[in-house]
């Protein structure tokens, strides 16, 4: 079940994606300037001179597009799930080497206990 942080991240991702799409459309429309016509310069509206308000709106839409895309990328990177926890089989707390089964680790610890309980040989007993 996703927690509140996951729901928050998904809502941020949706809102920033919508803002990025709207800013991208605004950039395209402001670059093409379909409402202008300059018959004395050229038939294309792209070569018509821009007013300061058009330039300001274009700048605002480009900055908004860049910020929204940055939020989308950062949210996507940070919301990727971490590695799942490794499976830890039931058994004693101390397993031994990585990859050992609990039975192998138990046998190893039993052998270590047996070796510690044996009396040490002195010089004369060898």
N, C-alpha and C positions, 0 to 999 in steps of 0.2 A: 504494500500500500504506500503510495507516494506521500511524503510528508509535506508540510507547509512550505518548506524551502524549495522543493521540487515544483510545487504549484506556482510559486512566485517566479521561479526561473522560466517556466514555460509561458507564463503571462508576459514577462519581459521580452521573451523571444518573439511572441506573436505581435506585441505592440511595436517593437522595433522593426520587425519585418514589414509591417503595414506602413510605418513611417518611411522606411527606406524605399518601398515601392512608390509611395506618393511623391517623395522627393525626386526619385528617378524620372517619373512621368513629368514632373514640373521642370526638371532640367531639360528634358527633351523638347517640351513645348516652348520653353524660353529660348532655347537655341534655334529652333526652327522659325519662330516668330510668324505663325501663319496669319496673323491679323494685319501684318504690314505689307505694303506694296510700294515699290520705288521704281516706277517706270522710267524715270530719267537716268537711273544708274544701271539697273538690270531687271530682268523679269523675276529673278529669284528673291525671295524674302530674306534669305540668309545674308546677303550682302548689304542689306539696309542698315544704316547706322542705328546703334542702340542708344536709348536714352539712359540717363543715370538711374532712373527707377527700375528699368529693365535689367541693367547691370547689377544693381543691388539685389533684386529678387533672384537673379541667377546665382550670385555669390552665396546668398542665404540658402538656396536650395542645394547647392553643391556641398556646403559645409554640413547641412542637415543630413544629406545622403551619406557623407563620409562618417559622421558620428553614428548614425543608425547602423551602418554596416559594421563599424567597429564593435558596437554593442552586440550585434548578432554573432559576430565571430567569437568574441570573448565569452558570451553566454553559452555558445555551442561548445567551446573548448572546455569550459569549467563544468558543464553539466554532463560530460561523458562519464559513464560509471567507472569507478575504480576497479582494479582487479578483484575478482571474487576471493573471499578468504579460502585458503587452502583447506582441504578436507583433513580433519584431525581425528583419527580413529580413537575410540574409547580405549583406555588402558592406563598404565601407570604414568605419572607426570613426567618421568625421565625416560625417553625412548632410546637414547643413544645416538647413533649416527643417522644422518638424513637418509631416508629410504629404508630403514630397518622397520620390520613389522613389530608390533608389540610383543609377539612371541619370541622373536630373536632378541629383542632388548631385554625381556624378562630372563631368558636363558643366560644372557651375558651378565646381567646383574647377579643372578644366582651363582654363577661361576666366580665372580669377583668376591662375593660374600664368603664362599667356600675357601677361596685362596687366602682371605684375610684371617679366617678362623684357624687355619692350620698353624701349628707352632713352627717357629723359625729354626732351621737347622744350625747348630753351632759348629765350630771348627772340628771338634772331636767326633761329631756324628757323621761327617761326610765320608 
